[in-house]
Amino acid sequence: MSEHIVLAQLENPQHQQDLLMLLNAYAVDPMGGNEGLSDYTKKNLIEAMKHNPQVFSLLCYVDDKPAAICNCVIGFSTFKAKPLLNIHDMAVLPEYRGRGLSHKLLARAEQEARERGCCKLTLEVLNGNEIAKASYLKFGFTGYELDPQLGLAEFWEKAL
């Protein structure tokens, strides 16, 4: 069994197809919201990513078949005055889980972050996703808090 991770080349039709397939598989998973990507997203995501140099995808292949994805967004830490790397989506297809692919993707994301001068990695994880939380803890992530008396930071949103 061979595994390899590539930085998705958004001009490559195979990478485009694999990125959309892997992201849609994540979207239909309970941890991704149980709803596939919209037709709009399927039609526009690749072009939108091509025009945003702060966004990139890592694709993991097992025996040359797409198995996992890590979508990343470069952000900025005002407290550190440096970029940060947010792991926006992390997903492994069910048939490839338990092989350590997420840690391999995280390691590659960390390598990319270091090469880009980032001060930290960030990500969001559902409170009930115990498997992912255990994996992230094992990799070195922790909950974010400035003061234990104020508690952990929470990820909130307002849809527009």
C-alpha positions as CSV (number, residue, x, y, z in Angstrom):
1,M,0.0,0.0,0.0
2,S,1.5,3.3,-1.1
3,E,0.5,6.6,0.4
4,H,1.4,10.1,-0.8
5,I,0.2,13.6,-0.1
6,V,0.2,16.4,-2.7
7,L,-0.5,20.1,-2.7
8,A,-3.5,20.2,-5.0
9,Q,-2.7,21.8,-8.3
10,L,-6.0,23.5,-9.1
11,E,-5.3,23.5,-12.9
12,N,-5.1,19.7,-12.8
13,P,-8.4,18.2,-13.8
14,Q,-7.8,15.1,-11.7
15,H,-7.0,17.1,-8.6
16,Q,-10.1,19.2,-9.2
17,Q,-12.3,16.1,-9.4
18,D,-10.6,14.5,-6.4
19,L,-10.9,17.7,-4.3
20,L,-14.7,18.0,-5.0
21,M,-15.3,14.3,-4.4
22,L,-13.5,14.2,-1.1
23,L,-15.1,17.5,0.1
24,N,-18.5,16.3,-0.9
25,A,-18.0,13.0,0.9
26,Y,-17.1,15.0,4.0
27,A,-20.2,17.2,3.6
28,V,-22.5,14.2,3.5
29,D,-20.9,12.7,6.6
30,P,-22.6,13.4,9.9
31,M,-19.5,15.3,11.0
32,G,-19.7,17.5,7.9
33,G,-23.4,18.3,8.2
34,N,-25.2,15.4,6.4
35,E,-25.8,17.5,3.3
36,G,-23.8,17.3,0.1
37,L,-22.2,20.3,-1.6
38,S,-24.6,22.6,-3.4
39,D,-24.6,22.8,-7.2
40,Y,-23.3,26.3,-6.8
41,T,-20.3,25.2,-4.7
42,K,-19.6,22.3,-7.1
43,K,-19.6,24.7,-10.0
44,N,-17.7,27.6,-8.5
45,L,-15.3,26.2,-5.8
46,I,-12.3,25.5,-7.9
47,E,-12.3,28.8,-9.7
48,A,-12.9,30.7,-6.4
49,M,-9.9,28.9,-4.9
50,K,-7.7,29.7,-7.9
51,H,-8.4,33.4,-7.2
52,N,-7.6,33.2,-3.5
53,P,-3.9,32.5,-2.9
54,Q,-4.6,32.2,0.9
55,V,-6.5,28.9,0.3
56,F,-4.9,25.6,-0.6
57,S,-5.7,21.9,-0.4
58,L,-3.7,18.9,0.5
59,L,-4.8,15.6,-1.1
60,C,-3.8,12.2,0.3
61,Y,-3.8,9.2,-2.1
62,V,-3.6,5.6,-1.1
63,D,-2.5,3.4,-4.0
64,D,-3.2,6.4,-6.3
65,K,-6.8,6.6,-5.1
66,P,-8.1,9.8,-3.3
67,A,-8.4,8.9,0.4
68,A,-8.3,12.2,2.4
69,I,-8.3,15.9,2.2
70,C,-7.1,18.9,4.3
71,N,-8.3,22.3,3.2
72,C,-6.3,25.2,4.6
73,V,-6.7,28.9,4.8
74,I,-3.9,31.4,5.7
75,G,-5.2,33.9,8.3
76,F,-3.4,36.4,10.5
77,S,-2.6,36.7,14.2
78,T,-2.8,40.3,15.3
79,F,-1.3,39.3,18.7
80,K,1.8,37.8,17.0
81,A,1.8,40.0,13.9
82,K,2.3,36.9,11.8
83,P,0.2,34.6,9.5
84,L,-1.5,31.5,10.9
85,L,-2.8,28.5,9.1
86,N,-6.4,27.4,9.7
87,I,-7.2,23.8,8.9
88,H,-10.7,24.5,7.6
89,D,-11.7,21.0,6.5
90,M,-10.1,17.7,7.4
91,A,-11.7,14.5,6.2
92,V,-10.7,10.8,5.6
93,L,-12.9,8.6,3.6
94,P,-14.4,5.8,5.8
95,E,-12.6,3.0,4.1
96,Y,-9.2,4.6,4.9
97,R,-9.8,5.6,8.5
98,G,-7.6,4.2,11.2
99,R,-4.4,4.4,9.1
100,G,-3.0,7.6,10.4
101,L,-3.8,9.6,7.3
102,S,-5.1,12.6,9.3
103,H,-1.8,12.9,11.2
104,K,0.2,12.7,7.9
105,L,-2.0,15.5,6.5
106,L,-1.6,17.5,9.7
107,A,2.2,17.1,9.5
108,R,2.2,18.3,5.9
109,A,0.0,21.2,6.8
110,E,2.4,22.1,9.6
111,Q,5.3,21.9,7.2
112,E,3.5,24.3,4.8
113,A,2.7,26.6,7.7
114,R,6.3,26.7,8.8
115,E,7.5,27.4,5.3
116,R,5.0,30.3,5.0
117,G,6.2,31.8,8.3
118,C,3.0,31.0,10.3
119,C,3.0,31.3,14.1
120,K,0.4,28.6,14.7
121,L,-2.1,26.1,13.4
122,T,-5.8,26.5,14.2
123,L,-8.8,24.3,13.6
124,E,-12.4,23.8,14.7
125,V,-13.8,20.4,15.9
126,L,-17.3,19.5,16.8
127,N,-17.6,19.0,20.6
128,G,-19.1,15.5,20.0
129,N,-16.5,14.3,17.6
130,E,-14.5,12.4,20.1
131,I,-12.3,10.5,17.6
132,A,-11.2,13.7,15.9
133,K,-10.6,15.4,19.2
134,A,-8.4,12.6,20.4
135,S,-6.5,12.6,17.2
136,Y,-5.9,16.4,17.4
137,L,-4.8,16.2,21.0
138,K,-2.4,13.4,20.1
139,F,-1.0,15.6,17.4
140,G,-0.4,18.5,19.9
141,F,-3.5,20.7,19.5
142,T,-5.2,22.0,22.7
143,G,-8.3,24.1,23.4
144,Y,-7.7,27.8,23.2
145,E,-8.0,29.9,26.3
146,L,-6.4,33.2,27.4
147,D,-7.5,32.8,31.0
148,P,-8.8,29.6,32.6
149,Q,-11.4,31.5,34.6
150,L,-12.9,32.8,31.3
151,G,-13.0,29.4,29.7
152,L,-12.2,28.0,26.3
153,A,-12.8,30.0,23.2
154,E,-15.8,29.0,21.1
155,F,-16.2,29.1,17.3
156,W,-19.4,31.1,16.4
157,E,-20.9,32.0,13.1
158,K,-23.5,34.3,11.5
159,A,-24.6,33.1,8.1
160,L,-24.9,35.9,5.4
